[in-house]
Amino acid sequence: MKKYPLIVVILLALVGIGLLMGGFKSFFTLIISVLIGTLIFTLIFRLLSKKKTDSNYQKAVKQSKNLHGDKKKTKKKRKSSFKVIDGGKK
């Protein structure tokens, strides 16, 4: 059986006591408000950071293509590791 640290057990006990004292309704309203707040914060953060990153990335890709061009990599044939040994017949 997995043993949990003492602090985890204490926190779970406090959560259980809080649920019994405050009721489930207040707990669920707290969870829903935290989820909505996190969703709003994440959306705002993505909208603000996405525009800058995408435009800079697109510029870098364009510069890289202009600099390097569309070169196709050609594979070089390697020498075979096998050697032909001429065996003379006697």
N, C-alpha and C positions, 0 to 999 in steps of 0.2 A: 504494500500500500504506500502511496506517495505521501510524504509528510510535507505539510505546508508550514512556512515560517509563522512565527507567533504573531507578527503584525498583520498578516493576511487574515488569520482567524479572528483577531480583535476587530478589524475593519468589517468583516462579514457579520460579526455579532452586533456591532453598532448599526449597521444597515438594517438588520432584522429588527432591532429595537425601534429604530426610526420609522420603519414601515408600520409597525404595530401601533406606535403612538400617533403618527401623523396621518395614517390612513393611506390606502392605496391611491386615492384620487389625487392627493397632493404629490405623491411620488410620480405618477404618470404625467401630470402636468409639468413637473420639473424635467422629466426625460424628454417630453415633446418639445418644450421650450429650448432645451439644450440642442436637440437635433435640428430644429429650425434655425437657431442662431449659427450653428456650425455650417449648415447648408448655405445660408446667406453670406457668411464670411468667406467660404470657399469660392462661391460664385464671383463675388466682388474681386477677390484676390486673383482668380484666373483671368477675369476680363481685363484687369489692369496690367497683368504681367504678360499676357498672351500677345498683345499687339506689338510690344517692343521686341520680344524675342523672335516672332515670326518674320518681321520685316528685316531685322538684322541677319537672321539666318538665311533668308532668301537672297539678300545682297551678297553674303559670303559664298553661297552656292554659285551665283552668277559669276562672281570674280574667279572662283576656282575653275569653272568650266571654260572661261575665256583664257585663263592662264595655261591650263593643261590641255585643253581641247578634248576632242573625243577620240583619244588614242585607244586602239584595241590592243590588248596584250597578246603578244604572240608567244607561243610556247616553243622553246628551243628543244631540239632533240638531243637527248643525252646519249653519250656513247654507251654502247651495251657493255655490261660487265662480263659478258661471255666472250671467250676467246676461242678461235678456231685453232686447234692443234693438229698439224699435219702429221699423221702417224705413217711412217714409211713401212711398206710391206717388204719382208725379206724372203 
